[in-house]
Amino acid sequence: MSQLPLGFRASGLPRKDRPRPSRHGLAFFYSEQPATAAASFTINEVKCVHIPIDQEQLKSGRAQVIMVNSGCANCCTGERGVREAKKTIAWCADTLGLDPKQVLIASTGVIGDFMPMDLLAEEIPMLSKKLRTDDGLLYSSFHKAAEAIMTTDTTVKIAHISVTIGGKEVRLWGCCKGAGMIHPAMTLSGKPGTLKGKHATMLGFLLTDAAIALTDLKSMLQQATEATFNRVTVDGDMSTNDSVFILANGASGATVKSAADRATFSDALQSLCTDLAKKIAKDGEGASKFLEINVEGARTEAEAQKIAMTVATSPLVKTAAYGEDSNWGRILAAMGRSGVRIHPEQVDISFGPLCVFRRGAPTNVSAEKAREPLRAKEVALNIKLRSGKAKGWYWTCDFTGGYVDINARYRT
């Protein structure tokens, strides 16, 4: 069973494979036929050049290729940045024989740097040619593309899943990047909408060979994004470039039409995005542990999410997790400053299955015993509020000295 959706190709040039030494990478994700296209973008008021350009390109709801450069965010680069982005679109369209309106772009890297146009002038035609050969169909070419979008990531992040719709196999494949400056809050419009709070760059690229109506694709993408990528944080810093794209080309011959089909596909998409989102948290800059913050018994989901986010972004909680210090007081203090009214005398806090704080008082579990769940590579911090029935969660990682080292010299 192929992991790759039908009718797609990819090519990538990771930094280590460039003809000349560079910290930049370049990748293409290409559909052999125009695909239904949607994307979700950061609500950050400071946005990179690619977001308004993509929003204009996406008005048709169709696209055929996504071109991604890493190493340069092309953000806060003025009119020059806009001109250069549009020039790369023209180069890509020309080499692939496409209408420029069928090209989407994404960027990640240092804010304020200008695009490496001399490199791109050489490499866009080179990668476009490779895309159209048989090599572009190979799994290794998709892996190269996923590798090419990495910045401080230490590992390629890829996921895939297949489901049956109308008696036909439908494949979903995705990749993403992100390890630092991770606290996404994305909407289809890139405007805050109902999302609140603060939410290097998170980019996601999702491909499926199902045929899906644009309105359904947009709705399912936003639902999946809100339940997955928007619940990841590494450091509480929202990027200027966060974006998730999806292309649906219909090459499988299956059409998502009925309510049952939509539910099946939506569940698969959320599962795919969950896998990718967790991989981001696990690969957080300098991270040694993956943390899952679970909140139950809140009055509303929004309140549960606010508490989970506050705990997940607390430097004191994250450093305690790194030191395997069973300091539940830091969790409770973070909850208390979340802006959500809580009743400490009703609260339980558990490290995995081990309850260390119950109904407003510490349990008789020793500090040493309480450390045992924290020694694992994946740790669940479970919070019970007893104020209602709503639940929420956040995925994050611990803070280590490695995070400080990486970010103290990121630009230099």
LUMTOR-160901 format. One record per residue (C-alpha): z negated, y, x negated. Coordinates in steps of 0.02 Angstrom, whole numbers, plus 50000, padded with zeros to 5 digits. Layout:
<sites>
ZYX ...
</sites>
This chain:
<sites>
500005000050000 500545016549924 499215029849904 500515043749907 501215051250067 503075048550091 504285062450053 503205071649925 503415074449739 502325082649608 502395088149428 501125095949313 500925103249141 499095102749090 498515114248951 498495100448822 500315096148858 501045113548842 502365116048707 501335130448638 499425131748628 498765140148786 497315139548907 498535139849052 499175125549161 500545124149292 500805112249438 502015109349583 501725100249747 503405097949834 504015091050000 505775084150005 505995092550174 505215108450247 503455104450304 502265111750430 501075122150325 499365129950347 498025136850232 496245143150233 495735157550120 494155165650052 493275179150152 492845188349990 493335206750009 494065205849834 495565194149844 496815188149716 498645192549729 499185175549796 498195176549958 499085191150045 500755184549981 500405167250052 499815174350216 501495183050234 502435167250181 501465156650306 501965167050457 503395154850484 502205140050479 503395131150360 503425128350173 504165116150048 503275118949883 501605125149818 501605131749640 499915133249553 499475141449389 497785139449304 496985150249170 497405166849255 496725171849426 497995185949447 496635195849534 496335214649518 497985216149424 498745229949532 500585231649572 501045222749411 500145207149471 501085207749637 502765209949551 502425195649432 501865183949570 503435187549671 504495185049516 503755167749489 504155163649671 505955168949642 506065158349484 505355143249575 506505145249725 508035147549614 507715132149509 507375121249663 508765128649769 507565134449904 507345149750011 505945159849926 505045160250093 504745141550073 503685144049916 501785145849918 500785150349763 498995148749702 498085154649547 496425151349462 495635157749303 495025174049229 494975189349343 495935204249273 497115194449161 498985196249185 500125181349214 500835172849057 502615177149108 503405171648944 502685154248965 503095153349150 504895158549120 505105142949013 504015130849108 504465134049290 506265127849261 505615113549154 504375107449285 505595110349427 506845098949342 505515085649315 505025087249498 506765082449556 506885066949447 506155049949488 504635054549384 504115066649520 503825051949637 502615042749522 500735042649545 500575048449365 501515064449407 500275068349547 498865065049424 499665077049299 499795090349434 497955088149479 497515089149294 498545104949269 497535115049396 495875111949307 494905125949221 493105121549175 493255105249272 492835089949169 493745077549280 495255076449394 494785076949579 495935066449688 495675057449854 496765047749976 496625039050143 497795030950268 497695028350456 498815020850589 499575032350719 500835026150845 500925009550753 501455018050592 500495020850432 500065038950397 499495043750224 498445058550171 498245063249988 497315077849914 496715085449753 495605100249714 494835109549569 493205118649549 491645117649442 490985135449431 491035151249537 490885139149681 490205144649849 491715144549965 491825152350137 493605150950198 494495154750361 496315153850412 496395172850413 495355175750258 494225186850365 492375183550399 492545179250583 491005169450634 490565164450456 489075173550384 488225174550217 488855173950040 489975160650021 492675145649442 493735145749601 493935131649724 495745126749762 496275111949870 497985104449905 498185092050048 499785082350086 500185071050233 501755062250294 501275064250478 502165076250594 500925088450671 501125104050777 500635119850685 499255124650806 498465107450789 498645107550600 497795124550587 496375119250700 496055102950608 496145111350437 494865124450486 493695111450561 493815100750404 493585115650289 492055121750381 491235104550377 491625100950195 492245113950070 491235127750153 489665117150125 489805115949937 488945127249812 488725126349625 488045143549585 488085153949745 489535164649681 491025165849797 492695166549709 494095178949742 495395164949748 494655150749855 496055142649955 496475125950037 498285121850082 498995107750188 500805102050207 501335089650342 503145083850324 503315070050455 504155058050332 503135043250398 503985044550567 502295045950652 501905061050762 500145066550801 500255070850986 498945062951098 497105067251100 496725050251023 498005053350884 497265070450849 495505063150839 496085049450720 496985061450606 495605074550612 494295061450563 495395055750418 495665073550359 493805077250363 493445061150268 494725065950135 493995083450119 492215076650112 492695065749965 493485080449874 492075092649913 490745080849846 491745078649687 491665097449659 489765097549673 489615082249560 490685091049428 489745107549436 489725116549269 488425108249159 487785097549304 486825081449276 486395077749459 487215078849630 486065085749766 486275083749953 485205095450059 484975088450234 484135098550372 483735091450544 482755097650693 483385115650689 483655126350842 485505128950803 486765122350678 486935139850607 485065140350570 485115122950494 486555128350383 485675144250330 484145134650275 485185121350186 486195134750096 484655144350041 483865128649967 485515123349887 485745140149800 483935141949741 483895142349549 482095136249555 482535121249662 484045117249554 483115118549390 481685107949459 482965094649505 483635095149327 481875093149256 481455079549383 479985090249434 479355085449608 479005103449653 479235103249841 478415120449851 480025128149786 480985120249929 479745126550058 479755144049983 481655144649989 481615139250171 480375153150209 481515166750139 483095160150222 482975172350367 482685158150490 481025157550580 480145141250537 478435133750571 477795126550406 476465116550496 477875106650580 478945103750426 479245087650328 480075087150156 480655070850078 481455066149913 482635052749973 481565041450086 479935047050005 479005060150107 478045072149994 477585085550124 477185081550305 476765093550446 476185107750336 475225098150202 475595087650047 475565068850068 474525057649956 476045053149849 475675056649666 476755068749568 477345054449457 477815043749606 478725058449684 479775060149526 480565043049547 481915048149674 482325063249565 482815052149418 484385046349508 486085054349478 486245057649664 484725064849753 484465068549939 483235082349984 482835079550167 482035092750278 481375090250455 480965106050553 480455099650726 481115115550808 482625108150896 484005095250881 485305103650768 485755097450595 486535104850439 486905100350260 487475107150093 488095098749934 487625105849765 487065101049591 485645104749472 485595119249348 485575114749164 485715124349003 487535118849000 487915130249148 487225145249053 488195140748896 489855138948988 489695155349082 488995165548939 490655163448848 491885159648990 493065174048954 492935173948766 
</sites>
